[in-house]
Amino acid sequence: MRYSVVTLLAQSLGGHKGWTPVWRNPAPKAEYDVIIIGGGGHGLATAHYLASRHGISNVAVLEKGYLGSGNAGRNTTIIRSNYLLPGNTPFYEFSMKLWEGLEQDLNYNAMVSQRGVLNLCHTDAQRDAYARRGNAMRLAGVDAELLDRSEVRSMLPFLEFDNARFPIQGGLLQRRGGTARHDAVVWGFARAADGRGVDLIQNCEVTGITVQGGRAVGVETSRGAIRAKKVAMAVAGNSSRVAAMAGLRLPIESHVLQAFVSEGLKPLIDCVMTFGAGHFYISQSDKGGLVFGGNIDGYNSYAQRGNLPVVEDVMESAMAVWPGLGRLRMLRHWGGIMDMSMDGSPIMDLTPVEGLYLNSGWCYGGFKATPASGFCFAHLIATGQPHPVAAAYRLDRFATGRLIDERGNGAQPNLH
Ligand SMILES: Cc1cc2nc3c(=O)[nH]c(=O)nc-3n(C[C@H](O)[C@H](O)[C@H](O)COP(=O)(O)OP(=O)(O)OC[C@H]3O[C@@H](n4cnc5c(N)ncnc54)[C@H](O)[C@@H]3O)c2cc1C
């Protein structure tokens, strides 16, 4: 069923009784051309682009829970392409361009909202760093504006400008950045892939990867063995565990990242704002809740729930930059498992096991990458060659030293 104004009118005249399920619920077949492990945004986007751009639709996406039950349904929905390094900038800008046409491509309202992403700066050195990043972005064809203190004040007058410890000196604004409704992104990619014949198989946990003669030939699952010509991993925070099934040890640590949403308020903040003197960022959802988060929990974990020290840390940062938030009532908070790579940048590559493909290392920034990740991973699976904008995301860079250390903080996930 194609969604349009005409469909909506026809359905409303018929009492909305004719809507069909958004995707099928098929039983797994014995064999596929491609199996994608992980029904998050990246796995589903990969399936969509495999089918729509490469004509490969004998594909199954295997998801151990329900589609979007991982980070895709837990993130704070920010999209942006304000990266500094050559390995990252073209990829994230490509993703931003895909976001800009995504709803037409998928025929689905993903609520993409280019409301602007503003990074605050609080010292001269930080302003210099933002000027450098903004200039690098503009040279690469990405929009960026350096704002002074009064320009920031006119956008966000309620912030704490005169805090002696963290005075706001200005900010770097990417107007084309913003948010997208995370669940809708999952549902849109799922519907589009299903519509082209991809089998989306939920409640199907991969428990083993079958390797014969150095080649991946299928998977063991909670719903039986399935054979495949190619097996692709897109399991985010579970990357180390799933890769270990094929004998691989990844340069990935899994950490929890927490997020928070407040009670619904009237429109208050119309952009995404990040605090530059601590780890805190905030935006407002279309329902009115303030959505915010901060740093990862410091220890390794596979639990999708966080701990209190980070809650305190995030609230301290919130109060430092926006004291009015102290009167806010919180609705809920939650956690997701981040696949933290050792340089803060993703990995998208072939593996030493033939026919086994890896998509991982998205850290806490993989939602914005969803369309480009799927596009480029599909390209890699279909052609065996990296897509030009993702060519730097090689697995062997951790051995060769050609790291893409976006924040310059080295192999310390909590500093990325
Ligand atoms: C609190 C929070 C806030 C975030 N905020 C942002 C943000 O604002 N902007 C941004 O760009 N990024 C953000 N991120 C990061 C982003 O959500 C992730 O990087 C991205 O979603 C990862 O890709 P994915 O969607 O494919 O992962 P997931 O949705 O986690 O998909 C992986 C899937 O694999 C499944 N799986 C795992 N093991 C198996 C198995 N053995 N068999 C079958 N299936 C398996 C999981 O159940 C899961 O559904 C945030 C993350 C969190 C948790």
The ligand as an SDF file (V2000), in Angstrom:
LIG
                    3D

 53 58  0  0  0  0  0  0  0  0999 V2000
   20.5940    6.7090   24.7960 C   0  0  0  0  0  0  0  0  0  0  0  0
   21.1530    6.7790   23.4190 C   0  0  0  0  0  0  0  0  0  0  0  0
   21.1980    7.9950   22.7540 C   0  0  0  0  0  0  0  0  0  0  0  0
   21.7310    8.0720   21.4680 C   0  0  0  0  0  0  0  0  0  0  0  0
   21.6520    9.2520   20.8020 N   0  0  0  0  0  0  0  0  0  0  0  0
   22.0630    9.3290   19.5200 C   0  0  0  0  0  0  0  0  0  0  0  0
   21.8470   10.5170   18.7860 C   0  0  0  0  0  0  0  0  0  0  0  0
   21.2340   11.4740   19.2880 O   0  0  0  0  0  0  0  0  0  0  0  0
   22.3130   10.5800   17.5110 N   0  0  0  0  0  0  0  0  0  0  0  0
   22.9670    9.5490   16.9450 C   0  0  0  0  0  0  0  0  0  0  0  0
   23.4210    9.6730   15.8130 O   0  0  0  0  0  0  0  0  0  0  0  0
   23.1460    8.3670   17.6070 N   0  0  0  0  0  0  0  0  0  0  0  0
   22.6820    8.2320   18.8770 C   0  0  0  0  0  0  0  0  0  0  0  0
   22.8180    7.0520   19.5650 N   0  0  0  0  0  0  0  0  0  0  0  0
   23.5310    5.9260   18.9200 C   0  0  0  0  0  0  0  0  0  0  0  0
   22.6700    5.1480   17.9450 C   0  0  0  0  0  0  0  0  0  0  0  0
   21.4210    4.8550   18.5130 O   0  0  0  0  0  0  0  0  0  0  0  0
   23.3970    3.8530   17.5560 C   0  0  0  0  0  0  0  0  0  0  0  0
   24.7230    4.1340   17.1720 O   0  0  0  0  0  0  0  0  0  0  0  0
   22.7100    3.1570   16.3730 C   0  0  0  0  0  0  0  0  0  0  0  0
   21.3260    3.0380   16.6120 O   0  0  0  0  0  0  0  0  0  0  0  0
   23.3550    1.7820   16.1710 C   0  0  0  0  0  0  0  0  0  0  0  0
   22.8900    1.1230   15.0140 O   0  0  0  0  0  0  0  0  0  0  0  0
   21.5440    0.2300   14.9590 P   0  0  0  0  0  0  0  0  0  0  0  0
   20.3850    1.1450   14.8780 O   0  0  0  0  0  0  0  0  0  0  0  0
   21.6210   -0.7240   13.8520 O   0  0  0  0  0  0  0  0  0  0  0  0
   21.6430   -0.5240   16.3550 O   0  0  0  0  0  0  0  0  0  0  0  0
   20.5650   -1.3500   17.1700 P   0  0  0  0  0  0  0  0  0  0  0  0
   19.2160   -0.7360   17.0700 O   0  0  0  0  0  0  0  0  0  0  0  0
   21.1150   -1.5870   18.5200 O   0  0  0  0  0  0  0  0  0  0  0  0
   20.5020   -2.6900   16.3190 O   0  0  0  0  0  0  0  0  0  0  0  0
   21.2210   -3.8570   16.5920 C   0  0  0  0  0  0  0  0  0  0  0  0
   20.2140   -4.9780   16.6980 C   0  0  0  0  0  0  0  0  0  0  0  0
   20.8930   -6.2150   16.7310 O   0  0  0  0  0  0  0  0  0  0  0  0
   20.1270   -7.0890   17.5290 C   0  0  0  0  0  0  0  0  0  0  0  0
   20.9610   -8.2090   17.9260 N   0  0  0  0  0  0  0  0  0  0  0  0
   22.0340   -8.2120   18.7710 C   0  0  0  0  0  0  0  0  0  0  0  0
   22.5320   -9.4440   18.8990 N   0  0  0  0  0  0  0  0  0  0  0  0
   21.7890  -10.2540   18.1070 C   0  0  0  0  0  0  0  0  0  0  0  0
   21.8140  -11.6340   17.8160 C   0  0  0  0  0  0  0  0  0  0  0  0
   22.6990  -12.4600   18.3820 N   0  0  0  0  0  0  0  0  0  0  0  0
   20.8780  -12.1470   16.9540 N   0  0  0  0  0  0  0  0  0  0  0  0
   19.9630  -11.3290   16.3780 C   0  0  0  0  0  0  0  0  0  0  0  0
   19.8800  -10.0020   16.6300 N   0  0  0  0  0  0  0  0  0  0  0  0
   20.7930   -9.4810   17.4750 C   0  0  0  0  0  0  0  0  0  0  0  0
   19.6930   -6.2060   18.6920 C   0  0  0  0  0  0  0  0  0  0  0  0
   18.5650   -6.7430   19.3740 O   0  0  0  0  0  0  0  0  0  0  0  0
   19.3930   -4.9000   17.9830 C   0  0  0  0  0  0  0  0  0  0  0  0
   18.0250   -4.7500   17.6550 O   0  0  0  0  0  0  0  0  0  0  0  0
   22.2790    6.9220   20.8430 C   0  0  0  0  0  0  0  0  0  0  0  0
   22.2180    5.6960   21.5100 C   0  0  0  0  0  0  0  0  0  0  0  0
   21.6360    5.6120   22.7750 C   0  0  0  0  0  0  0  0  0  0  0  0
   21.5180    4.2830   23.4660 C   0  0  0  0  0  0  0  0  0  0  0  0
  1  2  1  0
  2  3  1  0
  2 52  2  0
  3  4  2  0
  4  5  1  0
  4 50  1  0
  5  6  2  0
  6  7  1  0
  6 13  1  0
  7  8  2  0
  7  9  1  0
  9 10  1  0
 10 11  2  0
 10 12  1  0
 12 13  2  0
 13 14  1  0
 14 15  1  0
 14 50  1  0
 15 16  1  0
 16 17  1  0
 16 18  1  0
 18 19  1  0
 18 20  1  0
 20 21  1  0
 20 22  1  0
 22 23  1  0
 23 24  1  0
 24 25  2  0
 24 26  1  0
 24 27  1  0
 27 28  1  0
 28 29  2  0
 28 30  1  0
 28 31  1  0
 31 32  1  0
 32 33  1  0
 33 34  1  0
 33 48  1  0
 34 35  1  0
 35 36  1  0
 35 46  1  0
 36 37  1  0
 36 45  1  0
 37 38  2  0
 38 39  1  0
 39 40  1  0
 39 45  2  0
 40 41  1  0
 40 42  2  0
 42 43  1  0
 43 44  2  0
 44 45  1  0
 46 47  1  0
 46 48  1  0
 48 49  1  0
 50 51  2  0
 51 52  1  0
 52 53  1  0
M  END
$$$$
